[in-house]
């Protein structure tokens, strides 16, 4: 059974077409990040960097270095689309994108994580065996087939993403339309559609559609009788998200994935000159086939486990944020808050309140007021800054209060805990975060 699922030979037209689309999209993502000011505002201007915890060694290049960095990524994207030095190009892009992803999380986006995962998988796919400069220059690699594992790894990855996204929406603030109302409120000034988006029936429609679409789109695309209607709905759904939520290349990447769900002969008939290629449908297990199966299974197992890890961490992930990232919990909450940091200098015997604007951008200040890992990291930054001067300090979060989904502010961080001397554990609850049922509320 595993040999049939992984090693059946199938037409590779969908993979070749997807490679072209993917290369174009990562090129647009890279150059677009420069053109829109994302690189400047996220990686160049901020004085303080919030990387993923454990990856603090990854820091933006000094001066205009990050512009050059993204130009290189965009160029590699062009190479991927053209199928030029494909293996080196996709590996290079994957590593560069991974570093960008890990070196900053102020602009965290689930789609950035998905882009890394797909780039990683593409490193192992034979996506340059046709419709590429590589195949033109080296006929030995040219092929019109691929192993079936390529299709099913992509399908499995997408099924995991969409299924967890649907399940995560089955909670109070999504089901009572509250979070959608908040999201739409910030878009009331949109030309033409702004007032329309404020209608309660629109909020209900988006709420229900979000759950149903995420739950059913992959099965509907797999089943031939519903494939075309699912594709049409997907076009409308993702274009709506692109226009209203402005979430970069993801809607178009999601549509590009659909090539894996249509019959290869349909894809070949649309995009290729040699429309009548007949793929060898034999089963040919490579010499290291069993190791390959283990590797794919381990990858998918990790993808299944990561999104449920928050169930094994105390308290509600919606409140603590512990286990939220890498879990496909998309557009589920709106967080805001306020906080002060008090530094007690044991060397000089002084104490003072930190002026956040001296360290952080406006976006970083919004994050640090509402997210515990940002609060902890900033405390560590202050400790390291003073250690460099030979000072020993304690850092306390004062008046820390958080509002989730527009609810009243509620005490968040224990002001008695010295955060400078606390440790961070990715898989455990941090007791200095007040419980979600904490009684100390404020207006």
Secondary structure by P-SEA (a helix, b strand, c coil): cccccccccccaaaaaaaaaaaaaaaaaaaaaaaaacccccccccccccccccccccccccccaaaaaaaaaaaaaaaaaaaccaaaaaaaaaaaaaaaaaaaccccccaaaaaaaaaaaaaaaccccccccaaaaaccccccccccaaaaaaaaaaaaaaaaaaaaaacccccccaaaaaaaaaaaccccccccccccaaaaaaaaaaaaaaaacaaaaaacccaaaaaaaaaaaaaaaaaaaccccaaaaaaaaaccccccaaaaaaccccccccccccbbbbccaaaaaaaaaaaaaaaaaaaaaccccccccccccccccccccccccccccccbbbbbbbccccbbbbbcccccccaaaaaaaaccaaaaaaaaaaaaaaaaaaccccccccccbbbbccccccccccccccccccbbbbcccccccccccccccccc
